[in-house]
C-alpha cells in the first residue's frame, strides 16, 4: 500500500521517472485503475450536494472510467497509427497506465465539498 501512495504522490509531482516506471510495469494497471476511480470519487464527493448520491456513481465513476479508456485508445490510434514518428513505440496498456496515473492530482477535488473551495479545486 505504501508503494501505491508513493506512486500517487510522485505522479502528482509530475515525476518523469514515475511515468517511465509505470509505462513498463504491466502490474501497475490495477493501481492506475484505482487512481482513476479514487479521483472520480473525490470529484463525486465534492458535488454530492448538487447531484446527490446517484450522481456519484454515474457522474463520478462510470463516466470517468469510460472516458479514460476512450481517451487512451484515441491517443494510441492518433499517436501510433495516424501521426507516428520513426521512433514511436507504444501500446494501449502503456497509455492506460500513464494516463491513469496522471489523474492523481484530481484527488484534491475532494476538498470541493467545502463550499468556498469548490471553484478553486475544480
C-alpha positions in Angstrom: 0.0 0.0 0.0 2.8 2.4 0.7 4.2 1.9 -2.8 0.8 2.8 -4.2 0.7 6.0 -2.1 4.2 6.8 -3.0 3.3 6.5 -6.7 0.3 8.8 -6.3 2.5 11.4 -4.6 5.2 11.1 -7.3 2.6 11.3 -10.0 1.0 14.4 -8.5 4.5 16.0 -8.5 4.8 15.1 -12.2 7.9 12.9 -11.6 9.1 11.8 -15.1 10.7 8.7 -13.6 7.4 7.5 -12.2 5.7 7.7 -15.6 8.6 5.8 -17.2 8.3 3.3 -14.4 4.6 2.6 -14.7 4.9 2.6 -18.5 7.0 -0.6 -18.3 5.3 -2.1 -15.2 2.5 -4.2 -16.5 1.5 -4.9 -12.9 0.6 -1.3 -12.4 -2.7 -1.4 -14.3 -4.7 -2.1 -11.1 -3.1 0.9 -9.5 -3.9 3.1 -12.5 -7.5 2.0 -12.4 -7.5 2.7 -8.6 -6.3 6.2 -9.1 -8.9 6.9 -11.8 -11.6 5.6 -9.5 -10.3 7.5 -6.4 -10.0 10.7 -8.4 -13.5 10.2 -9.7 -14.9 9.5 -6.3 -13.2 12.7 -5.0 -15.0 14.7 -7.6 -18.3 12.9 -6.8 -18.0 13.7 -3.1 -17.3 17.3 -3.9 -20.5 17.5 -6.0 -22.7 15.4 -3.7 -24.7 18.4 -2.5 -25.7 19.3 -6.1 -26.3 15.9 -7.7 -27.0 13.5 -4.8 -25.7 10.0 -4.2 -26.8 8.7 -7.5 -24.7 11.2 -9.3 -21.6 9.9 -7.6 -21.9 6.5 -9.4 -22.9 7.7 -12.8 -21.1 11.0 -13.0 -18.0 10.2 -10.9 -17.2 6.6 -11.5 -18.9 5.4 -14.7 -18.2 8.3 -17.0 -14.5 8.9 -16.0 -13.6 5.2 -16.4 -15.2 5.1 -19.9 -13.5 8.5 -20.8 -10.2 7.2 -19.6 -10.4 4.1 -21.8 -11.6 6.0 -24.8 -9.0 8.8 -24.4 -6.1 6.3 -24.0 -7.2 4.3 -27.2 -7.7 7.5 -29.1 -4.3 8.8 -28.2 -2.9 5.4 -29.1 -4.5 5.4 -32.6 -3.5 9.0 -33.4 0.0 8.8 -32.0 1.0 5.3 -33.3 -1.1 4.8 -36.4 -2.0 8.2 -37.9 0.9 10.5 -37.0 3.8 8.3 -35.7 7.3 9.5 -35.7 10.0 6.9 -36.7 10.9 6.3 -33.1 7.3 6.0 -31.9 6.7 2.8 -29.9 3.7 2.5 -27.6 0.9 0.1 -26.8 -2.6 0.7 -25.3 -1.5 -0.7 -21.9 1.3 1.7 -21.5 -1.0 4.6 -22.3 -3.7 3.4 -19.9 -1.2 3.1 -17.1 0.5 6.5 -17.6 -2.8 8.4 -18.3 -4.4 6.7 -15.3 -1.6 7.8 -13.0 -1.8 11.3 -14.5 -5.3 11.7 -12.8 -3.8 11.6 -9.3 -3.9 15.4 -8.9 -7.7 15.1 -9.2 -7.7 13.6 -5.7 -7.6 17.1 -4.3 -11.1 17.7 -5.7 -12.5 16.0 -2.6 -11.9 19.4 -0.9 -14.6 20.8 -3.2 -17.1 19.6 -0.7 -16.2 22.8 1.3 -18.5 25.3 -0.5 -16.0 28.2 -0.7 -13.3 25.9 -2.1 -15.3 24.2 -4.8 -14.5 26.6 -7.6 -10.8 26.7 -6.6 -10.2 22.9 -6.5 -12.1 22.3 -9.7 
